[in-house]
Structure formats: C-alpha cells, structure tokens
Amino acid sequence: MTLLNGVFTAYVARQFLLRFIGLLAFFVIILQMLDLLNESADLLAAEGATGASVMRYIGLRAPQIASQFTPFAALLAVVATLSMLNMRSEGTVMRAAGLSGHRVLFPLGTACGAIAAAHFFFHETAVVGATEKLAYWEANDYAVDLVPDSGTRANVRLSFNGEFIHAESAARVGAGARLNRVTINSLDGSGLIRARIEAQSALFENGRWRLVGVRTYDFASLAVDYATEGPWPTALGPELLFALSLNPDRTPLPELMAQIRQLRADGADTRAATTSFLSRFSKPMGTLVMPLLGAIAGFGISRQGNQLARAVVGAGLGFSYFVGENLMLALGKLGVAPAMLGAFFPFALFMVVGFAILLAMEN
C-alpha cells in the first residue's frame, strides 16, 4: 500500500502541475497580448521608443499577471485533474484499493501548498518591485531614458484635515519634501468646496510648507488671487504625507510595516494599510482551498453523465471564493470590517465549506 500511495501521489501531482503550468502560461500570454494592444500606442509614442520598450513593458507587466492569476490557474487545474481521474475511473480504483477521499486529494493539497509558498516568494521578490517600476515609468509617459528614482511617488492623492490634496509627484529633498503641480481643495463643514489652491510646487523647509506659483479660488466671493509664493498652513508633515500616500501593492513588506507604524503614531487611519498588509499573506493562501472546492469534480460515477455539471459546480465554488475575497478586502479597507476579518474570513469560511463537501461526498 505504501508503494501504491507513492506512485499515485507522484502521478496525480505530475498531472496537476502540468495542467497548472499550461493554464498559467495561457493566461499570461493571452492577457499580456490584450494588454499590449491597449498600451502599445502610448509605449511607442515616447521619443526614441523601439521594440526594446515593448520588451521592457512585458518584463514588468507579465509578473503582475502571473501573480494575479495563479489561484485561478490552480483552481482550473484542480478541476481538470480530478475530472480526468474520474472519467478514467482512476479515482474510483484508488478508493476501492483503500484510499480515502482525503488521501486522493493529498497530492493536490501538497502541490497547492508548494505553489502558495512559491507564489508568496515570487510576489514579494519580483512583482512588488516590477509594479513600482512600471507605475513610475507609466507616470512619466514611458520615457526611454528615464532615470530610476525609487524615492519619487507619482499621482499622489490623499485627504487630510478637511483638505483633498493632489500632486503630480512627491519626492524627498534632504530632510524635507517637494510636491509638483499641487491642487488643494478645502472643504467647509457641509462637505462643499470653499476654496481651491493651485501651485506649481510645494516645498517643505524648516518645519513648514511653502507654495510656489500660487493661484487661489474663493468660491464664496468668486475671487481669484495670484501670488509668487505663499504659506500652506497644515499639520501634514513629509513622513505622514508619504505614509498616507502609500500604495501597499507597490511596497515591500518591511517598508509597509514601517508606514503602518508611522500612521498609528500620527493617529491616522491604518485600516486600509493593515488590510492590504494581511492580504499579502491571505491571497497566496487561497490556493490551498482550491483542492477542497474542486473536489466535487472528482467524486461520483462517471457513467451517470453529470461529470460536466460537477466540474462546473467545482469551478463555480472556486470563483465564489474569489468574489468573496475581493468583497471582504474592500470592506476591510473601508473600515466596515476588521482588517483580520477582511483578509482571512473568506479563506476560513471556504475551508470549512470545502471540508463539509468532502465529508458529505465520502458519506
């Protein structure tokens, strides 16, 4: 029986991994082609752009697609592998030989565990950096000779103390900071805009902000004022600004943890950042649920003619997991649900559902 278990485990794991790699490659190739059709005009519009720009874009975009669709590929590979075992009666033979349903799914669970670990490592080492570089390159219109600058953030948008702030870019300058093309909308008590300030730049020097090239709109008096420079009275310092404008998807985990601590020290809202931090762990873990949700495709009698229906149900359960995951993450980032619940509740719920389905089918 030990030899039989080893042969069966290796066989099922190999069949699953071959399908997983094929499906993931299919998703990456097709979606990358569609993405290039959408972005190629902007890529080649940059001065001096050649085919090297296209290849660089693919090198930065393909890791994002691969990371995003790894759980989808695992789900479909599980359903396809179990359907194949059932249609060939291989799963039935192994169960007749004394293997339980849990033992039949063990090779898939082991392979999915390895994929989840590899997915986490790949996302943190390759995808995060590629996403940051691509966002910076895109913000600079895909310039060919763009100098890398990891300290600059593009398209900064945030809300602080009744002000909505937008800047085309934000960069650290020594102990201070510089914002380019700044727009500040000040709100009144009813939430309406009472004034709008536009400036060519904003410099943080000697503990205060200085606006350069200022144009002020007063919506109450409909007056417009111009000034060469002027003060910006706000408690928003550079550290808090960079913490609030943080994009968790483009930030390494150590830096993200430091920014959350900065937000907490300044009394700012940390719900969105904390939920995003936890989701960096929960999303790869979603692959572990796929064998349980797709298990319905591998049990039953193939001669009954309902194999396609079972495969569709298994795939539908998997896609329901992804819908629930995105919904709970959104609720967590909005503060409607606690961060831990928003990140891990779908995983826990569908893990219980999967085991319940497996026990029901075994009985």
C-alpha positions in Angstrom: 0.0 0.0 0.0 2.9 2.4 0.7 4.3 1.8 -2.8 0.8 2.3 -4.2 0.4 5.6 -2.3 3.8 6.9 -3.6 3.0 6.0 -7.2 -0.4 7.5 -7.0 0.8 10.7 -5.3 3.6 11.3 -7.9 1.2 10.6 -10.8 -1.6 12.9 -9.6 0.8 15.7 -8.6 2.5 15.5 -12.0 -0.8 15.7 -13.9 -1.9 18.6 -11.8 1.4 20.6 -12.2 1.4 20.1 -15.9 -2.1 21.5 -16.2 -1.3 24.3 -13.8 1.7 25.4 -15.7 -0.1 25.2 -19.0 -3.1 27.2 -17.8 -1.0 29.8 -16.1 1.1 30.3 -19.3 -2.1 30.5 -21.3 -3.5 33.3 -19.0 -0.2 35.2 -19.1 0.2 35.1 -22.9 -3.4 35.9 -23.8 -3.8 38.7 -21.2 -0.4 40.2 -22.0 -1.3 40.3 -25.7 -4.6 42.1 -24.9 -2.8 44.5 -22.5 -0.2 45.3 -25.2 -3.0 46.1 -27.7 -4.2 48.7 -25.2 -0.8 50.2 -24.2 1.3 49.8 -27.4 0.3 53.2 -28.8 1.4 55.0 -25.6 4.6 52.9 -25.4 5.7 53.7 -28.9 4.6 57.4 -28.7 7.6 58.2 -26.4 10.5 59.8 -28.2 13.1 57.2 -29.2 10.8 54.2 -28.4 11.7 50.9 -30.1 10.9 47.3 -29.6 13.1 47.3 -26.5 10.4 49.5 -24.8 7.8 46.9 -25.6 10.0 44.1 -24.2 10.7 46.1 -21.1 7.0 46.6 -20.6 6.4 42.9 -21.0 9.1 42.2 -18.4 7.4 44.5 -15.9 3.8 43.6 -16.6 3.9 39.8 -17.0 4.9 39.1 -13.4 1.8 41.0 -12.3 -0.5 39.0 -14.5 1.2 35.7 -13.4 0.8 36.6 -9.7 -2.8 37.7 -10.1 -4.0 34.6 -12.0 -2.0 31.9 -10.1 -5.0 31.0 -7.9 -7.3 30.9 -11.0 -4.9 28.6 -12.8 -4.7 26.3 -9.7 -8.5 26.2 -9.4 -9.0 25.2 -13.1 -6.0 22.7 -12.9 -7.6 21.0 -9.8 -11.0 20.7 -11.6 -9.4 19.4 -14.8 -7.2 16.9 -13.0 -10.0 15.5 -10.8 -12.3 15.3 -13.8 -9.7 13.3 -15.7 -9.2 10.9 -12.8 -13.0 10.4 -12.5 -13.6 10.0 -16.3 -10.9 7.3 -16.4 -12.2 5.7 -13.2 -8.7 6.1 -11.7 -10.0 7.8 -8.6 -12.6 5.1 -8.1 -10.0 2.4 -8.4 -7.8 4.1 -5.8 -10.7 4.5 -3.4 -11.6 0.8 -4.0 -8.0 0.0 -3.1 -8.5 1.5 0.3 -7.6 5.2 -0.2 -9.9 7.7 1.4 -11.1 10.9 -0.3 -8.7 12.9 1.8 -5.8 10.6 0.6 -6.9 11.1 -3.0 -6.7 14.8 -2.6 -3.4 14.7 -0.7 -1.2 15.1 -3.8 -3.2 18.1 -4.9 -3.0 19.7 -1.5 0.7 19.2 -1.3 1.2 20.7 -4.8 -1.0 23.6 -4.0 0.9 24.2 -0.8 4.2 24.4 -2.7 2.5 26.7 -5.3 1.2 29.0 -2.5 4.7 29.3 -0.9 6.3 29.9 -4.3 3.6 32.5 -5.1 4.3 34.4 -1.9 8.0 34.4 -2.5 7.6 35.4 -6.2 5.2 38.2 -5.4 7.5 39.7 -2.7 10.7 39.4 -4.6 9.6 40.1 -8.2 6.1 41.5 -8.5 6.3 44.3 -5.9 9.4 45.8 -7.4 8.1 45.4 -11.0 4.8 47.1 -10.1 6.6 50.1 -8.6 8.9 50.5 -11.6 6.0 50.2 -14.1 3.9 52.7 -12.2 6.8 55.2 -12.2 7.5 54.6 -15.9 3.9 55.0 -16.8 3.6 58.2 -14.8 6.5 59.6 -16.9 4.8 58.6 -20.3 7.1 55.6 -20.9 10.2 57.8 -21.4 13.0 55.9 -22.9 15.9 57.3 -20.9 14.1 57.7 -17.7 16.4 57.7 -14.6 15.1 55.3 -11.9 14.0 57.1 -8.8 12.5 54.9 -6.1 12.1 57.9 -3.8 9.5 59.7 -6.0 5.8 59.0 -5.9 3.6 59.9 -8.8 -0.1 60.9 -8.9 -0.4 61.5 -5.1 -4.0 61.8 -3.8 -5.0 62.0 -0.2 -7.4 63.6 2.3 -6.2 65.2 5.5 -8.0 67.6 7.9 -10.7 68.7 5.6 -8.5 69.1 2.5 -8.3 67.0 -0.6 -4.7 67.1 -1.9 -3.5 66.1 -5.3 0.1 66.3 -6.6 1.6 65.0 -9.9 4.6 63.8 -7.9 6.2 63.9 -4.5 9.9 63.5 -3.7 12.1 63.7 -0.6 14.6 66.6 -0.7 17.0 66.1 2.2 15.0 66.4 5.4 12.1 68.0 3.6 9.9 67.2 0.6 8.8 68.7 -2.7 5.4 68.3 -4.4 4.9 69.3 -8.1 1.7 70.7 -9.6 -0.3 70.7 -6.4 -4.0 71.1 -6.0 -5.6 71.7 -2.6 -9.4 71.7 -2.2 -10.6 73.0 1.2 -14.0 71.8 2.4 -16.4 73.6 4.6 -18.5 72.0 7.4 -21.1 70.7 5.0 -18.6 69.0 2.8 -18.6 71.6 -0.1 -15.5 73.1 -1.5 -15.0 76.6 -0.1 -11.6 77.3 -1.7 -9.2 75.8 -4.2 -5.4 76.4 -4.3 -3.3 75.5 -7.3 0.5 75.8 -7.1 3.4 74.9 -9.4 5.2 73.3 -6.4 5.1 72.9 -2.6 8.4 72.8 -0.6 8.7 71.6 3.0 11.5 73.6 4.6 12.3 74.5 8.2 9.2 72.7 9.5 6.7 74.4 7.2 5.3 74.3 3.7 5.9 77.0 1.1 3.8 77.1 -2.1 5.4 78.5 -5.3 3.4 79.9 -8.2 0.1 80.1 -6.3 -3.4 80.6 -7.7 -6.3 80.7 -5.2 -10.1 80.4 -6.0 -12.6 81.6 -3.3 -15.9 80.0 -4.2 -17.8 82.2 -1.7 -16.7 85.5 -3.3 -15.8 84.1 -6.7 -12.4 85.9 -6.4 -9.2 84.6 -7.9 -5.8 85.7 -6.4 -2.3 85.2 -7.7 0.9 85.1 -5.7 4.5 84.3 -6.4 4.6 82.2 -3.2 2.7 81.8 0.0 2.4 79.6 3.1 0.4 76.4 3.4 -0.8 76.1 7.0 -1.2 72.4 7.5 -0.1 69.8 10.1 0.7 67.4 7.3 4.4 66.6 7.5 6.6 64.8 4.9 6.6 61.5 6.9 2.8 61.4 7.3 2.3 62.5 3.7 4.4 59.6 2.4 2.7 57.2 4.8 -0.8 58.4 3.7 0.1 58.2 0.0 1.5 54.8 0.3 0.4 52.2 -2.2 0.5 48.8 -0.5 0.6 46.9 -3.7 3.9 48.5 -4.7 5.6 48.5 -1.2 7.8 45.8 0.3 6.5 44.2 3.5 9.2 45.8 5.8 8.5 49.3 4.5 4.8 48.7 4.6 5.1 47.7 8.3 7.1 50.9 9.0 4.5 53.0 7.3 1.7 51.4 9.3 3.6 52.2 12.5 4.0 55.8 11.2 0.3 56.2 10.6 -0.5 54.8 14.0 1.9 57.1 15.7 0.4 60.1 13.9 -3.2 59.0 14.8 -4.1 58.4 11.2 -6.4 55.7 9.9 -4.5 52.4 9.4 -7.4 50.2 8.4 -6.7 50.2 4.6 -3.0 49.7 5.0 -3.4 46.9 7.6 -5.9 45.1 5.5 -3.6 45.3 2.5 -0.7 44.1 4.6 -2.6 41.0 5.7 -3.9 40.3 2.2 -0.3 39.8 1.1 -0.4 36.6 3.1 -4.1 35.6 2.6 -4.1 35.8 -1.2 -1.4 33.1 -1.8 -3.1 31.0 0.9 -6.2 31.0 -1.2 -4.5 28.4 -3.5 -4.8 25.9 -0.5 -8.6 26.0 -0.7 -8.8 25.0 -4.4 -8.4 21.2 -3.9 -11.3 21.2 -1.5 -13.6 23.3 -3.6 -12.8 21.4 -6.8 -13.1 18.0 -5.1 -16.7 17.7 -6.2 -15.4 17.2 -9.8 -13.5 14.1 -8.8 -16.2 12.1 -7.0 -19.2 10.4 -8.3 -19.9 7.8 -11.0 -18.8 9.0 -14.5 -21.4 6.8 -16.2 -24.1 8.9 -14.7 -23.2 11.6 -17.3 -23.0 14.5 -14.9 -19.3 15.0 -15.0 -19.6 18.3 -16.7 -22.1 19.6 -14.2 -19.8 18.6 -11.3 -16.9 20.3 -12.9 -18.9 23.5 -13.4 -20.1 23.4 -9.7 -16.5 22.9 -8.6 -15.3 25.8 -10.7 -18.2 27.9 -9.5 -17.3 27.4 -5.9 -13.8 28.5 -6.6 -14.9 31.6 -8.4 -17.3 32.3 -5.5 -14.2 32.3 -3.2 -12.5 35.0 -5.3 -15.7 37.1 -5.3 -16.0 36.8 -1.5 -12.3 37.5 -1.1 -12.4 40.8 -3.1 -15.6 41.8 -1.3 -14.2 41.3 2.2 -10.9 43.0 1.3 -12.9 46.1 0.1 -14.9 46.1 3.4 -11.7 45.8 5.4 -10.1 48.7 3.6 -13.2 50.9 4.1 -13.2 50.0 7.8 -16.6 48.3 7.7 -15.0 45.0 8.8 -11.9 44.5 11.0 -8.7 44.1 9.0 -8.1 40.5 10.1 -11.7 39.5 9.2 -11.5 41.2 5.8 -8.3 39.4 4.9 -8.9 35.9 6.3 -12.6 35.4 6.7 -13.2 34.1 3.1 -10.3 31.6 3.5 -11.6 30.3 6.8 -15.2 30.1 5.5 -14.5 28.3 2.3 -12.0 26.0 4.0 -14.9 24.8 6.3 -17.3 24.6 3.2 -14.7 22.5 1.3 -14.2 20.0 4.2 -18.0 19.8 4.6 -18.4 19.0 0.9 -15.7 16.4 1.1 -17.2 14.7 4.2 -20.6 14.7 2.6 -19.3 13.1 -0.6 -17.4 10.4 1.3 -20.6 9.5 3.2 
